């Protein structure tokens, strides 16, 4: 979504007095800084690239873990392959969500399509819970059904999986933090869920191999334990994404920062209401400022524009600021 460009196009728009506001200079500085700040599309493209990397890795891992699980008689590895399969589906959803979120506003969506990004994160969380339910059901059936001990080579496969998935988690999570995307962070946590399930499977298979006869179901119990971790991670993904959908106040000091920036503008006596919400990669702020009640409407209007320019210059992630002027 492209940010408003009224300041860039009208850097000298103030026709009246009030030179102490100096909107032209701050607006010009804003235009210079805006060109260096990453755009919504650039952030979305970075997120999509990290998601495609995960999809490619998961395709390889599904084949490797599934084959090793069947040949090595390890349901924990088969469950791992199933979980990686859901990773592929959820990553595709994240990729589509990021593409949609980067689309420009239109007549039907004047605020843009940013909500598609947390919606994708919620779908990922639901997919995780569904995968956990399936794995738990199959794990219980395997516990009740006699079967062979898992093969020792399955431990080597799991060690490789843990290394690959932890590397993917760190890479994708870093991108998610840099672009501030709940969907990309959710995709990263999906990789971390694989690390956790692989670790529990490693422990379960080790117990089965060390214990020998009578411990064949240890890796099945490990799969059940892993389901608990998967559901926990699903909640970790769902909660912030749902909050964003509900226009929950963003974490951190966003409101305080917006107030402080407004108060730094000459002519602003105080601030009243201040609301900030996140939509996709960007933030929207609604702010009430108090000015001298004896100044003209034009002067109050100019101060409001100066406040908007100051906030958007200092906070490149802010897409728009709605400023309401009240007399002191």
C-alpha positions in Angstrom: 0.0 0.0 0.0 1.5 3.4 -1.0 1.5 6.0 1.7 -0.2 9.4 1.3 2.0 11.7 -0.7 0.3 15.1 0.1 3.3 16.3 1.9 5.7 15.4 -0.9 3.4 17.0 -3.5 2.6 20.1 -1.4 5.8 20.8 0.6 4.9 24.5 0.4 1.2 24.3 0.9 0.8 26.6 3.9 -0.3 30.0 2.5 -1.0 31.7 5.8 1.2 32.8 8.7 2.5 30.6 11.5 6.1 30.3 10.3 7.1 28.7 13.6 5.3 25.5 12.5 7.8 25.0 9.6 5.8 22.3 7.9 7.6 22.8 4.6 10.9 21.8 6.0 9.6 18.8 7.9 7.5 17.7 4.9 10.6 17.9 2.7 12.6 15.9 5.2 9.8 13.4 5.3 9.9 13.0 1.5 13.6 12.4 1.6 13.3 9.9 4.4 10.3 8.1 2.8 12.4 7.2 -0.3 14.8 5.3 1.9 12.2 3.5 4.0 11.2 0.0 2.8 7.8 0.0 1.1 4.9 -2.3 1.9 5.6 -4.2 -1.3 9.3 -4.6 -0.4 8.4 -5.9 3.0 5.8 -8.3 1.5 8.4 -9.6 -1.0 10.9 -10.3 1.7 8.2 -12.2 3.6 7.2 -14.2 0.5 10.9 -15.1 -0.2 11.3 -16.5 3.3 8.1 -18.4 2.9 9.1 -20.0 -0.4 12.4 -21.1 1.2 10.4 -22.9 3.9 8.1 -24.5 1.3 11.1 -25.9 -0.6 12.7 -27.3 2.5 9.5 -28.8 3.8 8.9 -30.7 0.5 12.3 -32.4 0.9 11.7 -33.1 4.6 8.3 -34.6 4.0 9.8 -37.1 1.6 12.8 -37.8 3.8 10.9 -38.2 7.1 8.0 -40.1 5.6 10.3 -42.6 3.9 12.5 -43.0 7.0 9.4 -43.4 9.2 7.9 -46.2 7.1 11.2 -48.0 6.6 12.4 -47.5 10.2 9.0 -48.4 11.8 8.8 -45.1 13.6 5.4 -43.4 13.9 7.0 -40.4 15.5 8.8 -39.8 12.2 5.6 -40.4 10.2 3.9 -37.9 12.4 6.8 -35.5 11.7 6.2 -36.0 7.9 2.5 -35.2 8.4 3.3 -32.1 10.3 5.7 -30.9 7.6 3.0 -31.5 5.1 0.7 -29.1 6.9 3.7 -26.7 7.0 3.7 -26.7 3.2 -0.1 -25.9 3.0 0.1 -23.2 5.7 3.2 -21.6 4.1 1.3 -21.4 0.8 -1.5 -19.7 2.7 1.0 -17.3 4.3 2.4 -16.6 0.8 -1.0 -15.8 -0.6 -1.8 -13.6 2.5 1.3 -11.6 2.0 0.6 -11.1 -1.7 -2.9 -9.9 -0.9 -1.8 -7.6 1.9 0.6 -5.8 -0.4 -2.1 -4.9 -2.9 -3.0 -1.2 -3.3 -6.2 0.2 -1.8 -9.3 0.1 -4.1 -12.9 1.4 -4.0 -14.0 -1.6 -1.9 -11.0 -1.6 0.4 -10.0 2.1 1.0 -7.8 1.1 3.9 -5.9 -1.5 1.9 -5.8 -5.3 2.2 -3.5 -5.5 5.3 -6.0 -7.7 7.2 -5.2 -10.6 4.9 -1.8 -10.9 6.6 -3.1 -11.7 10.2 -5.9 -13.8 8.6 -3.2 -16.0 7.1 -1.6 -16.3 10.5 -4.9 -17.5 12.0 -5.3 -20.1 9.3 -1.8 -21.4 10.1 -2.7 -21.7 13.8 -5.9 -23.6 12.9 -3.8 -25.9 10.6 -1.4 -26.6 13.5 -4.3 -27.6 15.8 -5.8 -29.9 13.1 -2.4 -31.5 12.6 -1.9 -32.0 16.3 -5.4 -33.7 16.6 -4.6 -36.1 13.7 -1.2 -37.0 15.1 -2.6 -37.6 18.6 -5.4 -39.8 17.2 -3.0 -41.9 15.2 -0.5 -42.0 18.0 -3.1 -43.5 20.4 -4.0 -46.1 17.8 -0.3 -47.1 17.4 0.1 -47.3 21.2 -2.8 -49.8 21.3 -1.4 -51.8 18.4 1.8 -53.9 18.8 4.6 -53.0 16.4 8.3 -53.3 15.9 11.0 -51.2 17.5 12.1 -48.2 15.4 15.4 -48.5 13.5 18.5 -46.8 14.9 19.1 -44.8 11.7 15.9 -42.8 12.4 17.9 -40.9 15.1 20.3 -39.7 12.4 17.4 -38.5 10.3 15.9 -36.6 13.2 19.2 -34.9 14.0 19.4 -33.6 10.5 15.8 -32.5 10.6 16.4 -30.6 13.9 19.4 -28.8 12.4 17.6 -27.8 9.2 14.4 -26.7 10.9 16.1 -24.6 13.6 18.1 -22.8 10.9 14.9 -22.1 9.0 13.2 -20.9 12.2 16.0 -18.4 12.9 16.0 -17.2 9.4 12.3 -16.8 8.9 11.7 -15.3 12.4 14.4 -12.7 11.7 12.6 -11.7 8.5 9.3 -11.6 10.4 10.7 -9.3 13.0 12.3 -7.0 10.4 9.1 -6.6 8.4 6.9 -6.8 11.5 4.6 -9.5 10.0 2.4 -11.7 12.1 2.0 -14.2 9.2 5.8 -14.5 8.7 6.3 -14.9 12.4 3.6 -17.6 12.4 5.4 -19.4 9.6 8.6 -19.2 11.6 6.9 -20.7 14.7 5.7 -23.6 12.5 9.4 -24.4 11.9 10.1 -24.2 15.6 7.1 -26.5 16.2 8.9 -29.0 14.0 12.1 -28.6 16.1 10.2 -29.4 19.2 8.4 -32.4 17.8 11.6 -33.7 16.4 13.3 -33.4 19.8 10.5 -35.3 21.5 10.6 -37.9 18.8 14.4 -38.2 19.2 13.9 -38.8 23.0 11.1 -41.3 22.4 13.0 -43.3 19.8 16.1 -43.3 22.1 14.1 -44.7 25.0 12.6 -47.4 22.7 16.0 -48.4 21.4 17.6 -48.4 24.9 14.7 -50.1 26.6 14.2 -52.8 23.9 11.2 -55.1 24.0 8.3 -53.6 25.8 9.3 -50.0 24.9 8.2 -50.1 21.3 5.5 -47.4 21.9 7.9 -44.9 23.4 8.1 -42.9 20.2 4.3 -43.0 20.0 4.1 -41.4 23.4 6.7 -38.9 22.2 4.3 -38.0 19.3 1.6 -37.4 21.9 3.8 -35.1 23.9 4.8 -33.2 20.8 1.0 -32.6 20.1 0.9 -30.5 23.3 3.8 -28.4 22.1 2.1 -27.9 18.7 -1.1 -26.7 20.3 0.8 -24.3 22.5 2.6 -22.9 19.5 -0.7 -22.6 17.7 -2.0 -20.4 20.5 1.2 -18.4 20.4 0.5 -17.7 16.7 -3.3 -17.2 17.0 -3.4 -14.7 19.9 -1.5 -11.7 18.3 -3.1 -12.3 14.9 -6.6 -12.3 16.4 -5.8 -9.2 18.3 -4.7 -7.5 15.1 -7.9 -8.5 13.4 -9.9 -7.0 16.3 -7.9 -3.7 16.1 -6.2 -4.3 19.4 -3.8 -1.7 20.5 -0.3 -2.7 19.3 2.3 -3.8 21.8 5.0 -1.3 22.8 4.8 2.4 23.3 3.1 3.4 20.1 0.4 5.6 21.6 3.0 7.3 23.9 5.4 7.9 21.0 2.6 9.4 18.9 1.6 11.8 21.7 5.2 12.8 22.3 5.7 13.6 18.7 2.5 15.6 18.5 3.6 17.6 21.6 6.9 18.4 19.9 5.1 20.5 17.3 4.8 24.2 18.0 1.3 25.2 18.6 0.1 22.0 20.2 -0.9 22.7 23.8 -1.8 19.1 24.8 -3.2 15.9 23.4 -6.4 14.1 24.3 -7.5 10.8 22.7 -4.9 8.8 20.9 -5.6 5.4 19.3 -3.2 3.3 17.2 -4.0 0.1 15.3 -2.0 -2.2 13.0 -3.2 -3.3 9.6 -0.8 -5.7 7.9 2.6 -4.1 7.6 1.4 -0.6 8.6 -0.1 1.4 11.4 -3.0 4.0 11.5 -3.3 6.6 14.2 -6.2 8.7 15.4 -5.2 11.7 17.5 -7.0 14.6 19.2 -4.8 17.7 19.8 -5.6 20.8 21.8 -4.5 24.2 20.4 -5.0 27.8 21.4 -8.7 28.5 21.1 -8.1 32.1 19.8 -6.2 31.1 16.6 -7.8 31.0 13.2 -9.2 27.8 11.6 -6.3 28.1 9.0 -3.7 28.1 11.8 -5.3 25.2 13.5 -5.4 23.3 10.2 -1.7 24.0 9.6 -0.8 22.8 13.0 -2.7 19.5 12.4 -0.8 19.0 9.1 2.5 19.7 10.9 1.6 17.0 13.5 0.8 14.5 10.9 4.1 15.2 9.1 6.1 14.9 12.3 4.6 11.6 13.2 4.9 10.1 9.7 8.5 11.3 9.4 9.6 9.8 12.7 7.5 6.6 12.3 7.9 5.3 8.7 5.6 2.4 9.5 2.7 4.8 10.1 0.6 4.9 6.9 -1.8 7.6 7.9 -2.7 9.9 10.9 -6.2 11.4 11.4 -5.8 14.5 13.5 -8.8 16.2 15.2 -8.2 19.8 16.5 -9.9 21.0 19.7 -9.7 24.5 21.3 -8.0 24.9 24.7 
